[in-house]
Amino acid sequence: MGCAPSIHVSQSGVIYCRDSDESNSPHQTTTISQGTAATLHGLFIKTDAAENIPSVITYQSRHSRNNSYRDRKENSGGHIRIEAETQTSHTSVKVSATEECVGPMRLTQEPIQVLLVFAKEDSQSDAFWWACDRAGFRYNIARTPESAVECFLDKHHEIIVIDGRHSRYFEPEAVCRLIRATKPSENTVILAVVPQTPPDQDEPSVLPLLCAGFSRRFVENSSVSACYNELIQIEHGEVRCQFKLRACNSVFTALEHCQEAVEITSEDHIIQYVNPAFERMMGYHKGELIGKELTELPKSDKNRADLLDTINTCIKKGKEWQGIYYARKKSGDSIQQHVKITPVIGQGGKIRHFVAIKRPHIDNNNQVHKFNKEERCSGEQSQSECHSLHHRDRRNDSIDARSLSSRGSDAPSLQNRRYSSVARIHSMTIEAPITKVINIINAAQESSPVTVAEALDRVLEILRTTELYSPQLASKEDDPHTNDLVGGLMSDGLRRLSGNEYVFSKNMSQSQLAIPVTLNDVPPSIAELLNDEKCWEFNILELEAATHKRPLTYLGLKIFTNFGVCEFLNCSEASLRSWLQLIESSYHSSNSYHNSTHAADVLHATAYFLQKERVKSSLDQLDEVAALIAATVHDVDHPGRTNSFLCNAGSELAILYNDTAVLESHHAALAFQLTVRDSKSNIFKNIDRNQFRTLRQAIIDMVLATEMTRHFEHVSKFMNSINKPMAAIEETSTSSVNSDCEGQANIRNSPENRLLIKRMLIKCADVANPCRPLELCIEWAGRISEEYFAQTDEEKRQGLPVVMPVFDRNTCSVPKSQLSFIDYFINDMFDAWDTFASLPGLMEHLSENYKYWKSLDEMKCKSLRPPPPS
């Protein structure tokens, strides 16, 4: 048990306190001169000096109090001596220093000091008094503005509480301004205690208080706990921040005395700070530099044309750059510097500052600058550095400035070789297409207005990224469905292998296949359904039921015949039938979504798109055949699980394809393995080798295009390379609106753009479910949801990372998942495809389906259909 503090009131009215560490007495002893009655913070004291309340009361408490209260009065020599054990409802916190860190700097914070500025004692001042005691803070009370300023200048309190309820004693704003006028107050938190607002009046604005210098306000509340909570929040918030800010003064002191030139800029390259060494080196005064952009300063013409771009490319990626750079001094002279630029990561993980450390770079044949010779071996340098510098003095002061940071290393030749190698690398000309583009833009900047040059700077930043067509995906905390779809469809999982392996069925025997049929042998009911296959509203689910889950073979025969595939490949109809049945049997009928019905649906959409006039005029027959075959095989042997699942499970396929486009690579490879395995089903056996290679490459490219990680790349390239140039030509064309001018045809028919058209075609066909008639859209939504539910169930059973947690069959909202998928993946892609191919019917279905899912979501319905009316 610690001892209580003693309070002494002298005849002059000065009240002070001390801690008695020598005594273990639990009693608080108060010595008071004279004998009138006064109440001092819970103690009734009789003293003649009670009317003259002292202006400052110093009270320090570090010890706990007893839970008893006892008064004992003794008369002695005209004095009253009171010994009291005060009873409180709490236990005080023992004061101790705390440690804080500012970056690598470790700081020790002494106990918080609080100044209470109250003209008179009341329940509110008492509450803050006891709150300080409970928190373990040291505190003072001032009764007048003058004594408050005097006490603050003496103690430098971290927190000041000013009573703003009664202006008849003093103006709280005036007191705050007096304190704020002092230098130490810049790191002090000042709290205004304001009266409670009557219920029938509006809450007064806090702006007058903030303008006067207050940091916060506290609405009158005499609860000790309320005051304690306020003080603790201030301590953990503003006080700690201000404590760290005060420590930064030491860092700036170090910078001010640093021998190396230091320049700090914002992320936008606006100069925020330069140290005296920088001013001496460059000849500028800091007032001439701070607030200016680096681009406003004169540049030396001795640097390589692309050096600044090289530097910006490096530091914008968060990497440190160092090398040789020529800067222009205020006098106009060029100075060769060794520069190290370090990005500083701040809030949000973004680059907030750049710190450049510069020193003159001296070749071996030159002398070091005079100020370097004068300042070397100062008291701040280590003994090894001084020894190294003196050693170089004996070599006629020939110093390589780079070796200043080498801690005494005497290997300048090695340094020279290193930096000359770096210089050679920077001087190399890399004639990649993107480099040529950047050089053209750089040249254009030189003669462009400032606004255009700034815009071109942003263009260059974008062009230098490695992911030109991949958007920066921001986290959508309020949309877990979108987050899970993006994570599940656009990534390859967590790359974490385990002992669990997902095994595919490999025994696909043709003995299980049905007997091939010709189109003439198709049952009437199926033939009647196939009559509508050229219509977008064609119902693939009815064909699935009529063919006993073999729609791909029947629909494939019809569509391939319509497009003359057998004639193009020079194969028999029997080979085509065998091949279609082989491929269909390799789909897993147990999958709710990725089965042969999905393949038939994609084949139907592909054929529909190929019939559109602009698509048809852009592609040749080889492209059409490749598209139809790619649609047929694009998901063959799909296991009903995503790429992320396979990577997390360490499946054989994930290992085989290095966790990259696992399923799509497998579909393409397996399709050709199955095709060439048996002559009876080899539809490629009769075509020319070169034609086969071209066809094979086109099929593989289209199957790989269905992988979602490159979704935005494909869509962006299509829009920028085809839609926008064609729109520009259409705007400037003098021909009629409906005519297809020669310029547009040239754009569409270039080999590169035909490739983009085919990729876009199969991508849209692959995910066209939201554009189907409503009933088909609902059915497909249910099937894909069920497949994702099954994956989540299996991930939980096997202890694998759950790739899409939102797809839990017990909690998932199917309408929300569909809305997210449409918003994030479908809308932009089909807008672009519709602009090119003209698909008003599809866009109408898409709009109607979106409204349907939106209505269910607004009803808080999580299922595929609304609940039946009660």
CORGI-V732499 format. One record per backbone hydrogen bond with DSSP energy under -0.5 kcal/mol. NH is the residue of the N-H (numbers start at 0). CO is the residue of the C=O. If there is no record, write none. Layout:
BEGIN
nh->NH co->CO
nh->NH co->CO
END
This chain:
BEGIN
nh->3 co->24
nh->3 co->26
nh->5 co->17
nh->6 co->28
nh->7 co->15
nh->8 co->30
nh->9 co->7
nh->9 co->13
nh->12 co->9
nh->14 co->12
nh->14 co->55
nh->15 co->7
nh->17 co->5
nh->20 co->18
nh->27 co->83
nh->28 co->26
nh->29 co->81
nh->30 co->6
nh->31 co->29
nh->31 co->79
nh->32 co->8
nh->36 co->45
nh->37 co->44
nh->39 co->37
nh->39 co->42
nh->40 co->38
nh->42 co->39
nh->44 co->37
nh->44 co->42
nh->46 co->35
nh->46 co->44
nh->48 co->32
nh->49 co->46
nh->50 co->47
nh->51 co->48
nh->52 co->50
nh->56 co->140
nh->57 co->14
nh->57 co->55
nh->58 co->56
nh->58 co->138
nh->69 co->84
nh->71 co->82
nh->73 co->80
nh->75 co->73
nh->75 co->78
nh->78 co->75
nh->79 co->31
nh->80 co->73
nh->80 co->78
nh->81 co->29
nh->81 co->79
nh->82 co->71
nh->83 co->27
nh->84 co->69
nh->85 co->83
nh->87 co->85
nh->92 co->132
nh->92 co->133
nh->97 co->108
nh->99 co->106
nh->101 co->104
nh->102 co->100
nh->104 co->101
nh->106 co->99
nh->108 co->97
nh->108 co->106
nh->109 co->107
nh->113 co->137
nh->114 co->158
nh->115 co->113
nh->115 co->139
nh->116 co->114
nh->116 co->160
nh->117 co->115
nh->117 co->141
nh->125 co->121
nh->126 co->122
nh->127 co->123
nh->128 co->124
nh->129 co->125
nh->130 co->126
nh->131 co->127
nh->132 co->128
nh->133 co->129
nh->134 co->130
nh->135 co->131
nh->135 co->132
nh->136 co->131
nh->137 co->111
nh->138 co->58
nh->139 co->113
nh->140 co->56
nh->141 co->115
nh->142 co->54
nh->147 co->143
nh->148 co->144
nh->149 co->145
nh->150 co->146
nh->151 co->147
nh->152 co->148
nh->153 co->149
nh->154 co->150
nh->155 co->151
nh->157 co->112
nh->158 co->112
nh->159 co->188
nh->160 co->114
nh->161 co->159
nh->161 co->190
nh->162 co->116
nh->163 co->161
nh->163 co->192
nh->166 co->164
nh->168 co->165
nh->169 co->165
nh->171 co->169
nh->174 co->170
nh->175 co->171
nh->176 co->172
nh->177 co->173
nh->178 co->174
nh->179 co->175
nh->180 co->176
nh->181 co->178
nh->184 co->181
nh->185 co->182
nh->186 co->183
nh->187 co->184
nh->188 co->157
nh->189 co->187
nh->190 co->159
nh->190 co->188
nh->191 co->215
nh->192 co->161
nh->192 co->190
nh->193 co->191
nh->193 co->217
nh->200 co->197
nh->209 co->205
nh->210 co->206
nh->211 co->207
nh->212 co->208
nh->212 co->209
nh->213 co->208
nh->214 co->189
nh->215 co->189
nh->217 co->191
nh->219 co->193
nh->226 co->222
nh->227 co->223
nh->228 co->224
nh->229 co->225
nh->230 co->226
nh->231 co->227
nh->232 co->228
nh->233 co->229
nh->234 co->230
nh->235 co->231
nh->236 co->232
nh->238 co->233
nh->239 co->234
nh->240 co->236
nh->241 co->237
nh->242 co->238
nh->243 co->239
nh->244 co->240
nh->245 co->241
nh->246 co->242
nh->247 co->243
nh->247 co->244
nh->248 co->245
nh->249 co->246
nh->250 co->246
nh->251 co->247
nh->252 co->248
nh->253 co->249
nh->254 co->250
nh->255 co->251
nh->256 co->252
nh->257 co->254
nh->260 co->357
nh->262 co->355
nh->263 co->272
nh->264 co->353
nh->265 co->269
nh->266 co->351
nh->268 co->265
nh->270 co->268
nh->270 co->291
nh->271 co->263
nh->272 co->263
nh->274 co->261
nh->277 co->274
nh->278 co->274
nh->279 co->275
nh->280 co->276
nh->281 co->277
nh->282 co->278
nh->287 co->284
nh->288 co->284
nh->288 co->285
nh->289 co->285
nh->290 co->270
nh->291 co->288
nh->293 co->268
nh->295 co->292
nh->296 co->293
nh->299 co->325
nh->302 co->299
nh->306 co->303
nh->309 co->305
nh->310 co->306
nh->311 co->307
nh->312 co->308
nh->313 co->309
nh->314 co->310
nh->315 co->311
nh->316 co->312
nh->316 co->313
nh->317 co->314
nh->318 co->313
nh->320 co->340
nh->322 co->338
nh->324 co->336
nh->326 co->324
nh->326 co->334
nh->327 co->297
nh->328 co->326
nh->328 co->332
nh->329 co->281
nh->331 co->328
nh->334 co->326
nh->336 co->324
nh->336 co->334
nh->337 co->358
nh->338 co->322
nh->338 co->336
nh->339 co->356
nh->340 co->320
nh->341 co->339
nh->341 co->354
nh->343 co->352
nh->344 co->342
nh->345 co->349
nh->348 co->345
nh->349 co->346
nh->351 co->343
nh->352 co->343
nh->353 co->264
nh->354 co->341
nh->355 co->262
nh->355 co->353
nh->356 co->339
nh->356 co->354
nh->357 co->260
nh->357 co->355
nh->358 co->337
nh->360 co->335
nh->361 co->359
nh->365 co->362
nh->367 co->396
nh->371 co->368
nh->372 co->368
nh->373 co->369
nh->374 co->370
nh->375 co->371
nh->377 co->374
nh->380 co->377
nh->385 co->381
nh->386 co->382
nh->387 co->383
nh->388 co->384
nh->389 co->385
nh->390 co->386
nh->391 co->387
nh->392 co->388
nh->393 co->389
nh->394 co->391
nh->395 co->392
nh->396 co->391
nh->396 co->392
nh->397 co->391
nh->397 co->394
nh->398 co->396
nh->400 co->398
nh->402 co->399
nh->403 co->400
nh->404 co->401
nh->405 co->402
nh->414 co->410
nh->415 co->411
nh->416 co->412
nh->417 co->413
nh->418 co->414
nh->419 co->415
nh->420 co->416
nh->421 co->417
nh->422 co->418
nh->423 co->419
nh->424 co->420
nh->425 co->421
nh->426 co->422
nh->427 co->423
nh->427 co->424
nh->429 co->427
nh->430 co->428
nh->431 co->429
nh->435 co->431
nh->436 co->432
nh->437 co->433
nh->438 co->434
nh->439 co->435
nh->440 co->436
nh->441 co->437
nh->442 co->438
nh->443 co->439
nh->444 co->440
nh->445 co->441
nh->446 co->442
nh->446 co->443
nh->447 co->444
nh->452 co->448
nh->453 co->449
nh->454 co->450
nh->455 co->451
nh->456 co->452
nh->457 co->453
nh->458 co->454
nh->459 co->455
nh->460 co->456
nh->461 co->457
nh->462 co->458
nh->463 co->459
nh->464 co->461
nh->467 co->465
nh->469 co->466
nh->470 co->468
nh->472 co->470
nh->473 co->471
nh->476 co->474
nh->478 co->475
nh->482 co->478
nh->483 co->479
nh->484 co->480
nh->485 co->481
nh->486 co->482
nh->487 co->483
nh->488 co->484
nh->489 co->485
nh->494 co->491
nh->496 co->494
nh->502 co->500
nh->505 co->503
nh->507 co->505
nh->508 co->506
nh->511 co->508
nh->512 co->509
nh->520 co->517
nh->521 co->518
nh->526 co->522
nh->527 co->523
nh->528 co->524
nh->529 co->525
nh->530 co->526
nh->530 co->527
nh->531 co->528
nh->532 co->529
nh->534 co->531
nh->537 co->534
nh->539 co->537
nh->542 co->538
nh->543 co->539
nh->544 co->540
nh->545 co->541
nh->546 co->542
nh->547 co->544
nh->548 co->543
nh->553 co->549
nh->554 co->550
nh->555 co->551
nh->556 co->552
nh->557 co->553
nh->558 co->554
nh->559 co->555
nh->560 co->556
nh->561 co->557
nh->562 co->558
nh->563 co->560
nh->564 co->559
nh->567 co->563
nh->568 co->564
nh->569 co->565
nh->570 co->565
nh->575 co->571
nh->576 co->572
nh->577 co->573
nh->578 co->574
nh->579 co->575
nh->580 co->576
nh->581 co->577
nh->582 co->578
nh->583 co->579
nh->584 co->580
nh->585 co->581
nh->585 co->582
nh->586 co->583
nh->587 co->593
nh->588 co->586
nh->590 co->587
nh->594 co->592
nh->598 co->594
nh->599 co->595
nh->600 co->596
nh->601 co->597
nh->602 co->598
nh->603 co->599
nh->604 co->600
nh->605 co->601
nh->606 co->602
nh->607 co->603
nh->608 co->604
nh->609 co->605
nh->610 co->606
nh->610 co->607
nh->611 co->608
nh->615 co->611
nh->616 co->612
nh->617 co->613
nh->617 co->614
nh->618 co->614
nh->623 co->619
nh->624 co->620
nh->625 co->621
nh->626 co->622
nh->627 co->623
nh->628 co->624
nh->629 co->625
nh->630 co->626
nh->631 co->627
nh->632 co->628
nh->633 co->629
nh->635 co->632
nh->636 co->585
nh->637 co->634
nh->643 co->487
nh->645 co->641
nh->646 co->642
nh->647 co->643
nh->648 co->644
nh->649 co->645
nh->649 co->646
nh->650 co->645
nh->651 co->501
nh->654 co->650
nh->655 co->651
nh->656 co->652
nh->657 co->654
nh->658 co->653
nh->659 co->656
nh->660 co->658
nh->664 co->660
nh->665 co->661
nh->666 co->662
nh->667 co->663
nh->668 co->664
nh->669 co->665
nh->670 co->666
nh->671 co->667
nh->672 co->668
nh->673 co->669
nh->674 co->670
nh->675 co->671
nh->676 co->672
nh->677 co->673
nh->680 co->677
nh->681 co->678
nh->682 co->680
nh->684 co->681
nh->686 co->683
nh->691 co->687
nh->692 co->688
nh->693 co->689
nh->694 co->690
nh->695 co->691
nh->696 co->692
nh->697 co->693
nh->698 co->694
nh->699 co->695
nh->700 co->696
nh->701 co->697
nh->702 co->698
nh->703 co->699
nh->704 co->700
nh->705 co->702
nh->706 co->703
nh->709 co->706
nh->710 co->707
nh->713 co->709
nh->714 co->710
nh->715 co->711
nh->716 co->712
nh->717 co->713
nh->718 co->714
nh->719 co->715
nh->720 co->716
nh->721 co->717
nh->722 co->717
nh->723 co->718
nh->725 co->721
nh->726 co->722
nh->727 co->723
nh->728 co->724
nh->729 co->725
nh->730 co->726
nh->731 co->727
nh->732 co->728
nh->738 co->735
nh->740 co->738
nh->744 co->740
nh->745 co->741
nh->746 co->742
nh->747 co->743
nh->748 co->744
nh->749 co->745
nh->749 co->746
nh->753 co->749
nh->754 co->750
nh->755 co->751
nh->756 co->752
nh->757 co->753
nh->758 co->754
nh->759 co->755
nh->760 co->756
nh->761 co->757
nh->762 co->758
nh->763 co->759
nh->764 co->760
nh->765 co->761
nh->766 co->762
nh->767 co->764
nh->769 co->766
nh->770 co->767
nh->771 co->768
nh->775 co->772
nh->776 co->772
nh->777 co->773
nh->778 co->774
nh->779 co->775
nh->780 co->776
nh->781 co->777
nh->782 co->778
nh->783 co->779
nh->784 co->780
nh->785 co->781
nh->786 co->782
nh->787 co->783
nh->788 co->784
nh->789 co->785
nh->790 co->786
nh->791 co->787
nh->792 co->788
nh->793 co->789
nh->794 co->790
nh->795 co->791
nh->796 co->792
nh->797 co->793
nh->798 co->794
nh->799 co->794
nh->802 co->800
nh->804 co->801
nh->806 co->803
nh->807 co->805
nh->808 co->806
nh->810 co->807
nh->811 co->807
nh->813 co->811
nh->813 co->861
nh->816 co->812
nh->817 co->813
nh->818 co->814
nh->819 co->815
nh->820 co->816
nh->821 co->817
nh->822 co->818
nh->823 co->819
nh->824 co->820
nh->825 co->820
nh->826 co->821
nh->828 co->824
nh->829 co->825
nh->830 co->826
nh->831 co->827
nh->832 co->828
nh->833 co->829
nh->834 co->830
nh->835 co->831
nh->836 co->832
nh->837 co->833
nh->842 co->838
nh->843 co->839
nh->844 co->840
nh->845 co->841
nh->846 co->842
nh->847 co->843
nh->848 co->844
nh->849 co->845
nh->850 co->846
nh->851 co->847
nh->852 co->848
nh->853 co->849
nh->854 co->850
nh->855 co->851
nh->856 co->852
nh->857 co->853
nh->858 co->854
nh->859 co->856
nh->860 co->855
END
